[in-house]
Amino acid sequence: MQNERVSDAVRLSDYRTALATPGAAGPVIAAIFGRLPIAMVGISLLLYTQRQTGSFASAGLVSGAELIGVALGSVAQGRIVDRFGPTRPLLIISTLFGLLAGLIVVAIENRLPVPVLVGIALAVGLTQPQVGSASRALWQRLLPRGPARTAAYSYEAISMEVFFILGPGLAGLFVTAPWGGTGLAIGVASLVIGSVAFALTRTVRQWGSREVPLAKSGLLGAFRMPAMRTVTLAAFGFGLVIGFIEVAVPGAASQAGHPAVGGLLLSLWSISSVLFGVLYGMRPWPRPLYLRLPVLLGGFALLGALLAIPTTLVGLGVVMVVVGTLITPQSTAHSLAIEAVAPPGAAAEAFGWIITSVTLGLAIGQSISGTVVEEAGPSTAFLVASVAGLAVAFLVWLLRHSVRTAAEASQAQAPATAATETA
């Protein structure tokens, strides 16, 4: 494990090295447009549906179905990309996504029954192009293991945070346009353009079909591995805590009589996440990756409990900045862990499992938090989020040695893998 201990600390120059790698510029620029709507499509769909139907309950069912579709589709898309390369799958999926997005606009405009809207929304989520999984997997082909690749994964996590800041704000801005579907249309267009551009870059087109045979693994694929299940459990806990807080913070703002401040408060932790994520990458702790997963999740859950203390929105904002410091470090740790434990030739699928786990955690956390906020108040929801996160962190701690064993096996096979990649 010595290589792991010294190779995952990065300097600012490592970010420059990663982004300046030959062949990286095109996919990186295209992925920006493909990622921008990541937190925009679902929220725009929610606001658009509510505006047309006048029902938050119906809008919640529709947006929830889209979220479930994303969770299910990310793994399937990742497996297809691993098998055939990204270009053809992304082009086909982007076309289907655009057509289905147009279909749901027609359905909403014509006020079709909610079950019909839910079914179409599920299909929209299933076909939402997963540029993020393909982009993260691409770095394994562009960079050798070491600080530059770690910096690339950190960049991926940071860029996601930036778009999580921009997405909800843009959705809220466009919902005020004369046509309620403006935000959804712009988000879909950006995602399709980014996905197609990413798929057609020379670097991505050179990523052919699977070069490393993958043993038959049935429906679970990479998830059959104990270490993969441990990493996805950590990602689930991460999403669970965020889901609780994303509902409880706006609830606290509404309770204080300033509902419009809720979105601003949520943006504060994303800002601190980006800033601290860069600093944390220079000297990550704990050093062993298999310990980093439960410790970071547990620390995040404990910080979440601090949100129950403030009695003013200003105080809540200050604590949100503190809590946000452990968001990007966790996202980066998940990427590093996936690299260490994923089966050869299954990188995109493995990253898809992370997206699925975080998305399911978000959905469950948001649904439970809404009930807790209504019945017991935001402070209780923050405490429940902390307890839930600590419980999952404890389970990850109990399973930590599965990650250590898989990482050691991966390091032992690294020379052979490097030779295959070079050939």
C-alpha positions in Angstrom: 0.0 0.0 0.0 3.0 2.3 0.0 2.3 3.6 -3.5 -1.2 4.6 -2.5 0.2 6.5 0.5 2.4 8.8 -1.6 0.7 9.0 -4.9 -2.7 10.6 -4.1 -1.5 13.9 -2.7 -1.6 16.6 -5.4 -0.2 20.0 -6.0 -1.7 22.8 -8.0 0.7 22.0 -10.9 -0.8 18.5 -11.1 -4.2 20.1 -12.1 -2.4 21.9 -14.9 -0.6 18.7 -16.0 -3.9 16.8 -16.1 -5.9 19.4 -18.0 -3.0 20.0 -20.4 -2.6 16.3 -21.2 -2.7 15.8 -25.0 -6.2 14.8 -26.0 -7.9 16.1 -22.8 -9.0 19.5 -24.0 -11.8 18.5 -26.3 -13.5 16.1 -23.9 -13.1 18.4 -21.0 -14.7 21.4 -22.8 -17.5 19.2 -24.2 -18.2 17.7 -20.7 -18.7 21.2 -19.3 -21.9 21.5 -21.4 -22.9 17.9 -20.7 -22.6 18.5 -16.9 -24.1 22.0 -16.6 -27.7 20.7 -16.6 -27.0 17.9 -14.1 -28.8 19.6 -11.3 -31.0 21.7 -13.6 -33.1 19.1 -15.6 -34.8 17.5 -12.6 -35.6 20.8 -10.8 -36.7 22.5 -14.0 -39.0 19.5 -14.6 -40.4 19.8 -11.1 -41.1 23.6 -11.4 -42.5 23.2 -14.9 -44.9 20.4 -13.9 -46.0 22.4 -10.9 -46.6 25.5 -12.9 -48.8 23.6 -15.4 -50.7 21.3 -13.0 -50.8 23.6 -10.0 -49.9 20.6 -7.8 -46.6 20.1 -5.9 -47.6 16.5 -5.2 -47.9 15.7 -8.9 -44.7 17.6 -9.7 -42.8 15.7 -6.9 -44.0 12.3 -8.4 -42.8 13.4 -11.9 -39.4 14.7 -10.8 -38.9 11.7 -8.5 -39.5 9.3 -11.4 -36.9 11.1 -13.4 -34.4 10.8 -10.5 -35.1 7.1 -10.2 -34.6 6.7 -14.0 -31.2 8.4 -13.7 -30.3 6.0 -10.9 -31.2 3.0 -12.9 -29.8 4.2 -16.2 -26.4 5.2 -15.0 -25.2 1.6 -14.4 -26.7 0.3 -17.6 -25.1 3.1 -19.7 -21.8 2.6 -18.0 -21.8 -1.1 -18.8 -22.6 -0.4 -22.4 -19.9 2.2 -22.7 -17.4 -0.2 -21.2 -18.4 -2.8 -23.8 -18.6 -0.7 -26.9 -16.8 2.5 -26.1 -18.6 5.9 -25.5 -19.2 7.2 -29.0 -22.0 5.1 -30.4 -23.9 4.6 -27.1 -23.8 8.3 -26.3 -25.0 9.3 -29.7 -27.9 6.9 -29.5 -28.8 7.7 -25.9 -28.6 11.5 -26.6 -31.0 11.1 -29.5 -33.5 9.1 -27.4 -33.1 11.5 -24.5 -33.9 14.5 -26.7 -37.0 12.8 -28.2 -38.3 11.7 -24.8 -37.7 15.2 -23.4 -39.8 16.6 -26.2 -42.5 14.0 -25.5 -42.8 15.0 -21.9 -43.0 18.7 -22.8 -46.0 17.8 -25.1 -47.5 15.7 -22.3 -47.2 18.4 -19.7 -48.6 21.1 -22.0 -51.6 18.9 -22.7 -52.0 18.1 -19.0 -52.0 14.3 -19.5 -52.8 12.2 -16.5 -50.0 12.1 -13.8 -49.3 8.3 -14.3 -48.5 9.0 -17.9 -46.2 11.9 -16.9 -44.5 9.7 -14.4 -43.9 7.0 -17.0 -42.4 9.4 -19.5 -40.2 11.0 -16.8 -38.8 7.6 -15.8 -37.8 7.1 -19.4 -36.3 10.5 -19.6 -34.1 9.7 -16.6 -33.1 6.3 -18.0 -31.8 7.9 -21.2 -30.2 11.0 -19.6 -26.6 10.8 -21.1 -24.1 10.0 -18.4 -21.2 12.1 -19.6 -19.8 12.2 -16.1 -19.1 8.5 -15.8 -17.5 8.3 -19.3 -15.4 11.4 -18.5 -14.1 10.1 -15.2 -13.3 6.7 -16.8 -11.5 8.4 -19.7 -8.8 9.7 -17.4 -7.6 6.1 -16.9 -6.8 6.1 -20.6 -5.1 9.5 -20.6 -3.0 9.5 -17.5 -0.9 6.9 -15.6 -1.6 6.4 -11.9 -0.2 9.2 -9.8 -0.8 12.7 -8.7 -1.9 14.0 -12.1 -4.7 11.4 -12.4 -5.7 12.1 -8.8 -5.9 15.8 -9.7 -8.1 14.9 -12.6 -10.5 13.1 -10.4 -10.5 16.1 -8.0 -11.3 18.3 -10.9 -14.2 16.1 -11.8 -15.6 16.4 -8.3 -15.0 20.1 -8.2 -16.7 20.7 -11.5 -19.7 18.7 -10.4 -20.0 21.0 -7.3 -19.8 24.1 -9.5 -22.7 22.8 -11.6 -24.7 21.9 -8.6 -24.4 25.5 -7.6 -25.4 26.8 -11.0 -28.1 24.3 -11.9 -30.8 25.1 -9.3 -30.2 28.8 -9.6 -30.6 28.7 -13.4 -33.7 26.5 -13.0 -35.2 29.1 -10.6 -34.3 31.9 -13.0 -35.8 30.3 -16.1 -39.1 29.3 -14.4 -39.9 33.0 -14.4 -39.8 33.2 -18.2 -43.1 33.5 -20.1 -43.0 29.8 -20.9 -42.6 27.5 -17.9 -40.6 24.9 -19.9 -37.8 27.3 -20.8 -35.4 25.9 -18.2 -36.1 22.3 -19.1 -35.6 23.0 -22.8 -32.3 24.8 -22.2 -31.0 22.1 -19.9 -31.9 19.3 -22.3 -30.3 21.2 -25.2 -27.1 21.8 -23.3 -26.9 18.1 -22.2 -27.5 16.8 -25.7 -25.0 19.2 -27.3 -22.3 18.4 -24.7 -22.9 14.7 -24.9 -22.7 14.6 -28.7 -19.6 16.9 -28.7 -17.9 14.7 -26.1 -18.7 11.5 -28.1 -17.3 12.9 -31.3 -14.0 14.2 -30.0 -11.0 12.4 -31.4 -9.9 11.1 -28.0 -13.2 9.6 -27.2 -13.6 8.1 -30.7 -10.3 6.3 -30.2 -11.8 4.6 -27.2 -12.9 1.4 -28.8 -14.7 -1.7 -27.5 -13.5 -3.4 -24.4 -9.9 -4.4 -24.6 -9.7 -6.2 -21.3 -12.1 -9.2 -21.1 -14.5 -9.1 -18.2 -15.5 -12.4 -16.5 -19.2 -13.2 -16.7 -20.8 -11.5 -13.7 -24.5 -11.6 -14.3 -26.9 -8.8 -13.7 -24.8 -7.2 -10.9 -21.7 -6.8 -13.0 -19.0 -4.9 -11.1 -21.3 -4.7 -8.0 -20.7 -8.4 -7.4 -17.3 -7.5 -5.8 -17.4 -6.9 -2.0 -15.1 -3.8 -2.3 -17.4 -2.3 -4.9 -20.3 -2.8 -2.6 -18.4 -1.0 0.2 -17.6 2.0 -1.9 -21.1 2.3 -3.2 -22.4 2.1 0.4 -20.2 5.0 1.3 -21.5 6.9 -1.7 -25.1 6.1 -0.6 -24.4 7.5 2.9 -23.0 10.6 1.3 -26.1 11.1 -0.8 -28.4 10.3 2.2 -26.9 13.1 4.4 -27.1 15.6 1.5 -30.7 14.6 0.7 -31.7 15.3 4.3 -30.0 18.7 4.5 -31.2 19.8 1.1 -34.8 19.7 2.3 -34.2 20.8 5.9 -32.3 24.0 5.0 -35.1 25.4 2.8 -37.5 24.3 5.6 -35.5 26.3 8.1 -35.6 29.3 5.8 -39.3 29.0 5.3 -39.9 28.6 9.1 -37.9 31.9 9.6 -40.1 33.7 7.1 -37.5 34.0 4.3 -38.2 31.1 1.9 -36.2 32.7 -0.9 -33.0 32.5 1.2 -33.0 28.6 1.2 -31.3 28.3 -2.2 -28.7 30.8 -1.2 -27.9 28.9 2.0 -27.5 25.7 0.0 -25.1 27.4 -2.4 -22.8 28.3 0.5 -21.7 24.8 1.2 -20.9 24.2 -2.4 -18.6 27.2 -2.5 -16.6 25.9 0.6 -16.6 22.4 -0.9 -14.8 23.6 -4.0 -12.3 25.7 -2.1 -11.5 23.1 0.6 -11.5 20.3 -2.0 -8.4 21.8 -3.7 -6.6 22.2 -0.3 -7.5 18.8 1.0 -6.1 17.1 -2.1 -2.7 18.5 -1.3 -2.5 16.5 1.9 -5.5 14.1 2.1 -6.2 12.4 5.5 -6.4 9.6 6.5 -3.7 8.4 4.2 -5.0 4.9 3.6 -7.9 5.0 1.2 -9.8 2.2 2.9 -9.9 4.3 6.1 -10.7 7.6 4.3 -14.1 6.4 3.1 -15.7 5.8 6.6 -13.8 8.7 8.3 -14.8 11.3 5.8 -18.5 10.1 5.8 -18.5 10.0 9.6 -17.0 13.5 9.8 -19.5 14.8 7.3 -22.4 13.4 9.3 -21.0 14.8 12.6 -20.7 18.3 11.0 -24.2 18.0 9.8 -25.4 17.8 13.4 -24.0 21.3 14.0 -26.7 22.6 11.7 -29.3 22.0 14.5 -27.5 24.6 16.7 -28.0 28.0 15.0 -31.1 30.0 15.8 -30.7 32.5 13.0 -30.3 32.1 9.2 -27.0 33.9 9.4 -25.7 31.3 11.9 -27.1 28.5 9.7 -25.2 30.0 6.7 -21.9 30.0 8.7 -22.3 26.3 9.6 -23.2 25.4 6.1 -19.8 26.7 5.0 -18.2 24.5 7.6 -20.2 21.4 6.6 -19.5 21.9 2.9 -15.7 21.4 3.4 -16.1 17.6 3.4 -18.2 17.3 0.2 -15.5 17.4 -2.5 -13.0 15.3 -0.5 -15.6 12.5 -0.4 -16.4 12.7 -4.1 -12.7 12.5 -4.9 -12.2 9.6 -2.5 -15.0 7.7 -4.2 -13.3 8.1 -7.6 -9.9 7.0 -6.2 -11.6 4.0 -4.5 -13.4 3.0 -7.7 -10.1 3.1 -9.6 -8.5 0.9 -7.0 -11.2 -1.8 -6.8 -13.2 -1.8 -10.1 -12.7 -4.9 -12.3 -10.5 -4.3 -15.3 -12.5 -3.0 -18.3 -15.5 -1.9 -16.1 -14.5 1.6 -15.2 -17.6 3.4 -16.6 -20.0 0.9 -15.1 -18.2 1.2 -11.7 -18.6 5.0 -11.8 -22.2 4.5 -12.8 -22.8 2.5 -9.6 -21.5 5.6 -7.7 -24.0 7.8 -9.4 -26.8 5.3 -8.7 -25.9 5.1 -5.0 -25.6 8.8 -4.5 -28.9 9.4 -6.4 -30.8 6.8 -4.4 -29.3 8.3 -1.2 -30.5 11.7 -2.2 -34.0 10.4 -3.1 -34.4 8.6 0.2 -32.9 11.4 2.3 -35.1 14.0 0.7 -38.3 12.0 1.1 -37.7 11.2 4.7 -36.5 14.7 5.6 -39.6 16.3 4.2 -41.7 14.3 6.6 -39.4 15.0 9.5 -39.4 18.7 8.8 -43.2 18.9 8.7 -43.6 16.7 11.9 -40.7 17.8 14.1 -39.0 20.7 12.4 -35.7 21.3 10.6 -33.4 20.9 13.6 -34.6 17.4 14.2 -34.1 16.6 10.5 -30.5 17.7 10.8 -30.0 15.4 13.8 -31.6 12.5 12.0 -29.3 13.1 9.0 -26.3 13.0 11.3 -27.4 9.7 12.9 -28.2 8.1 9.6 -24.8 9.2 8.1 -23.0 7.9 11.2 -24.8 4.5 10.9 -23.8 4.1 7.3 -20.2 5.2 8.1 -20.0 2.5 10.8 -21.1 -0.1 8.3 -18.4 1.1 5.9 -15.9 0.9 8.7 -16.8 -2.7 9.4 -16.4 -3.5 5.7 -13.2 -1.4 5.2 -10.9 -4.3 4.7 -12.7 -5.4 1.5 -11.4 -2.1 0.0 -7.9 -2.7 1.3 -7.7 -6.2 0.0 -9.0 -5.2 -3.5 -6.7 -2.2 -3.6 -3.7 -4.4 -2.8 -4.6 -6.8 -5.5 -5.0 -4.0 -8.0 -1.6 -2.6 -7.1 -0.1 -6.1 -7.6 -1.7 -6.2 -11.1 -0.8 -2.6 -12.0 2.4 -3.5 -14.1 0.4 -5.9 -16.3 -2.5 -3.5 -16.7 -0.1 -0.7 -17.7 1.4 -2.9 -20.3 -2.0 -3.7 -21.7 -3.0 0.0 -21.8 0.2 0.9 -23.6 -0.1 -1.9 -26.2 
